[in-house]
């Protein structure tokens, strides 16, 4: 059973990124004005809890603001926070021009400027190197930059984006020392985690996930990579109704998954998948969110079975929920 237990807002600007903290019962939110907020997840006291004899009573919690800070304030164009990466000490936040780390209480511990790389960063991921130093790899429209955050933000290396294509999402695969970079033209490139270049030397390793369109969301877990995005139809970009799941052991596409969206938001047309995320503890379970905030969850085991038969999969919204107050576009999620 799924139900809403909390709602929080701390800015007149919409939430552009969100993430659960890794060590505390806490949620981080980031906003277009550069504001970074954290909310602790607290149970209601005994007086506020529903009566025990109520058969439909559910355990209730509330979100209480823990900290708030203007983390990015360079200018209106570059202040929007694009992504958050929590760790045991706080959270790393990324805007197009700055990478900053703040403690749980809002104290700034690190700041890295991207002036020399054009202030066009879009995404980041984290990975530990063989020397056990924490690294943050930041990618954008023109460069991928490897930053050692334990040495005060020293840039270890910088390479051009693969194929000259803007990287909109980057994910690491620590068990194989690989990274995957999804681009604004619908491709996903495999990169060596140390060199940030193709692991096959001059041979480019690439998936054509959404040809002629763009990748809007990507996630990697275990031996599988999943994407959703946009495709080009009759000269216009439209949401791709299919999820693409790749088996990384054989570098091949499994059967495409058609997500059957439910009712759409007024004026939005067909609401296809916009965000996708593997469940952190149920390794074969995917959570997919549509443009109109409806979401569905399913296991990829059936997809693997269909792929072995050479057929595609159609996933009805068997577990579907839409926020009653947010029928419009959803911008981010975390699990």
Secondary structure as GFF3:
##gff-version 3
##sequence-region A 1 335
A	DSSP	beta_strand	15	20	.	.	.	ID=ss1
A	DSSP	beta_strand	26	31	.	.	.	ID=ss2
A	DSSP	beta_strand	35	43	.	.	.	ID=ss3
A	DSSP	beta_strand	61	70	.	.	.	ID=ss4
A	DSSP	beta_strand	83	87	.	.	.	ID=ss5
A	DSSP	beta_strand	90	94	.	.	.	ID=ss6
A	DSSP	beta_strand	98	103	.	.	.	ID=ss7
A	DSSP	beta_strand	108	113	.	.	.	ID=ss8
A	DSSP	three_ten_helix	115	117	.	.	.	ID=ss9
A	DSSP	beta_strand	121	128	.	.	.	ID=ss10
A	DSSP	beta_strand	134	140	.	.	.	ID=ss11
A	DSSP	beta_strand	143	148	.	.	.	ID=ss12
A	DSSP	three_ten_helix	149	151	.	.	.	ID=ss13
A	DSSP	beta_strand	154	160	.	.	.	ID=ss14
A	DSSP	three_ten_helix	162	164	.	.	.	ID=ss15
A	DSSP	beta_strand	167	173	.	.	.	ID=ss16
A	DSSP	three_ten_helix	174	176	.	.	.	ID=ss17
A	DSSP	beta_strand	178	183	.	.	.	ID=ss18
A	DSSP	beta_strand	187	192	.	.	.	ID=ss19
A	DSSP	beta_strand	206	208	.	.	.	ID=ss20
A	DSSP	beta_strand	214	221	.	.	.	ID=ss21
A	DSSP	beta_strand	224	233	.	.	.	ID=ss22
A	DSSP	beta_strand	236	239	.	.	.	ID=ss23
A	DSSP	beta_strand	242	247	.	.	.	ID=ss24
A	DSSP	beta_strand	252	253	.	.	.	ID=ss25
A	DSSP	beta_strand	257	259	.	.	.	ID=ss26
A	DSSP	beta_strand	273	278	.	.	.	ID=ss27
A	DSSP	beta_strand	285	290	.	.	.	ID=ss28
A	DSSP	beta_strand	295	299	.	.	.	ID=ss29
A	DSSP	alpha_helix	301	309	.	.	.	ID=ss30
A	DSSP	beta_strand	313	315	.	.	.	ID=ss31
###
